[in-house]
Amino acid sequence: MSSNDLSSSSSSPMSCLGHFCSSALRAKPLAPPSSETSVRTNSGQGLIRRLSLFDLILLGIGASIGAGIFVITGTVARDAGPGVTISFIIAGASCVLNALCYAELASRFPAVVGGAYLYTYTAFNELTAFLVFGQLMLDYHIGAASIARSLAGYVVSLLELIPSLRDNIPAWVGHGQDISGVLSINVLAPILLVLLTIVLCWGVGESSIVNSVMTVTKVAIVFVVIIVGAFKVDVSNWTPFAPNGFGTILTGATVVFFAYVGFDAVANSAEESRRPQRDLPLGIMGSLLVCVVLYVGVCLVITGMVPYQFLGEDAPLAEAFKSKGLNFVAVLISFGAVAGLTTTLLVGLYVQSRLYLGIGRDGLLPSIFAKVHPTRHTPIYSQIWAGIIAMVLAGLLNVHVLSHILSVGSLTGYSVVSACVITLRWKDKNTSRFSTRWISKRGEGIICLVTIACCGFASGCIFRFGASFIFVIVAAVIAILAALALHFWQIYTDPPGFSCPGVPIMPAICIFLNIFLFAQLHYEAWVRFVVLSIIMVGIYAFYGQYHANPVSSDTSIVYHRAPAEEAK
């Protein structure tokens, strides 16, 4: 073999590695801000702006409140007692901090879909954005299948209220017929998914009407439950308020945190909002605050009606009303659960298609995901793909056994979004107030962000395994020092539109708390995070890096007045 052959064979792996690194580290250019309502057009391939502020608020509520409001409140109350109310307030406050970060970025990127994936692509790099997309999408796929199965079960339960159908519906129709540990047949769940997929493909206006009707119904039922239950409250049941100590309240907060997950769905409707720069922040915050009020109200009612130690496990709220002779409310709760699961599933499928649309436009996945129906103005292929995956999972697999690996994507997305708020505020990426020769300003900031995340994970592990609390304090102090370094070493600018207060301290707190909660997840969730990351890197290496183009014309953004604004 000649020396030229040797040199070419040795340089080939190096050139592949160099291409991979250069591709992985490129970022999407930040679109120019606009004070006008913006819309993306691409030869009729853009989405249409139909969602009002009220629609966005209902979208967030529909995504966040499912059947869990009737179950998880009582389940956690069995351990935390009446203090479960504080658990929901703590978790709600933590979500409000995350929502403030989402609100700023939603206001800053009002023209295109993508949510956390888009923010990461702009603030960090292509590979990190692709990894975030993968973690979020697996959560959405498994979550949609699990919700579809739960919805099928509730529908069958309602049908069995008819005497002729009671105990005559086979398990494989709605509740699921287990074949083995993982395989389980369910016929009704895929049918429900087909119906909702058709609604979403038909148009965003039609799906918004369905979501609005079901969400209003659900919220009305929750209000009826709270009002009727308030007349049956015995305040003596609230004493002692924290029977098992504050530790159970804090543990309960880590559990109920995931009851609020869903407000970020509003950010993925950026391209379909009529006035995104104004309405997206208001929709995110408004929907979350409504959810906090509803959860706290239900907690006060359920712990006031029945002593916490007597609450049931499967349907605590329904059993509490039955114990008071209010059987009609228990039936009403079943209808509320159906409405809640329907909206949660509808919005979940909606968000999936918009994420696929965004990543298809950037070329990281095949361009078919970027196609929008010319008359319906919906990403029909992305929507059908999301529906097919959910149908297969819900129809053939016992996805409930996979539920303990969920929430990884949500916590990852929330953490990265908080970091994006900080990095996009940096004024100069080359110098700092205290310049060093060996590292750039951006490098200093990234190190601080990683340090905060590592301290959050360490604190979470220490808390989980019951080690000395002094180690938690040490990790928290290190995180505080890293946050202070971010504050004093970096120069920040004010963004256009909505501005998250307390940058960089507040986003740093979000990162710490989110990773702290990540450490509370099951071991399989940690393994899932690592394995899926490796798989996504492989997909990117063999496909994404060669087809992605963050500055292509397909991702260009054109700003002009929306038709509603022009009519004025």
Disulfide bonds with the S-S distance in Angstrom:
none
